[in-house]
Amino acid sequence: MKKIIQLSCAVVSAFGLWACSGDDNKNSGAEISQPVTTFTNSERGFGWLTSNFFKPDSGDYKGIVVFGSGNDPEDPTQGDMHDAYLVSLSQKLAGQGYLVAIVQYRDEPAVGANWENWTSNVEMLSYDLSDTGNFIAEEFGLERSDIILGGSSYAANALLSNSAWGNVLQGTKGFIAIMGSCAVDTAQNIKLPVLTYACKEEPYNTHYGKSLYDNIQDNDIKTLSYGMTDNSCSGHSTSNNWQDDIVGKVKAWLP
């Protein structure tokens, strides 16, 4: 178990915490980004997977953001296309001109008694988000470099792990890790720009939010990254305060 955690992001058995996107903080106080376009929301397929899809009506697409939800790391089921936090964030991004998909990624194998399937499950989830982004880019005339991947909780940890130890994410603009945490060697080896958000006392590994950002070793990657540890919340949770900040940083990556 210790070896697995060192080689990847946190692996725990608390399904209820990994599967959620946390409790929304209703006292945001953040300035809400004013939409520049309306958007259409539908469930539709890209390749072999179904997504909750948000398409700006303007037709002037700034880029693509593809999300995966939290899940049970011991026995991951299909991704939740209707995760409330990700839906809210997707609506804000679509209102700024981004094509956004929340992917119903595949039901994955149980991780196994010794977590032997963790790496392959991480790769499977990463491919599901990455391939969905590629299909969207092909259909709407954008490039791989116009794609940002993102995840909450379990999916965030999978993307952190693959960025450090795999190569599925390569060629994208970067990725978003909401409620993600990892060991120091994973943070040190991240190979793509990352926006990482976590509450203080995130319980499942040693590095999250700003501490994760601080340990990125590649200076070029670090310059394009951002890490927040939010002292206004604690534990494995989220805050609505982060959403407008995420939108602003996506706009900086893909103006």
C-alpha positions, 0 to 999 in steps of 0.5 A: 500500500505504501509503495502504491501511494508513493508512486501515484496519488492518494489511494483510500477506501473512503468511498463517500469522500472520494466519490463526491465533489464536496459541499458547496460554499454558498457564501462565495463572495467571488465576482461572478464572470459575466457570460459572453454567450448562451449555451446549449446543454445535452447528453451526447456521444463522442466516440464510444462514451457519453458526455454531459455536453455544454456547447456555446451558441456563439460558435466562436469556440475558445477551447475545450474542457473535459471533466471526470467526476469523483469515484470509489478508487477501490472499485470505480464505476462509471463517471457521474455526468451530472456531478453538481459541482462540475455542472456548475463549473461547466456552465460558467465555462460554456458561458465564456465560450468553451466547449465543455464535457463531463464524461461518463468514463468507463466502469473500471476493474476493482483495484485488487487486494494489493492495488495492482490495478491502480496504474491501469485504472488511472490510464483508462480514465485518462484515455477516456477524458483525453479521447473525448477531448480529441473527438470534440476537437475533430468535430469542432475544428480545434487542436489537441493543444486547445484541450484542457482535462480536469477532474474532481477527487478520484479523477483529479488524482488519476490525472495527477498520477498520469501526468507524473508517471504516464503520457496520456495527457501529453499534447494538451494545454494542461489539466485541472485537479479539484480536491486532488492530492499526491505524494511528493515524488508525484508532485515533483514529476508533473509534466504538464501545467496544472491548476490545483485546488484543495481545502486545508487538511485535505486528508489523503496525501501529503501534497495538495493545493499550494504544497503540490504546486510548490514541489513541481520541479520543472520551472517552465511547467511551474510558471504556467501552473497554480496551486491554492490551499483554501484556509476557509474550508477543511478536509475533502471538500470544495468551495464555490469560491474556486469556480470563478478563479478556475474560469479566469485561469482557463481564459488565461491558458486559452484566451 
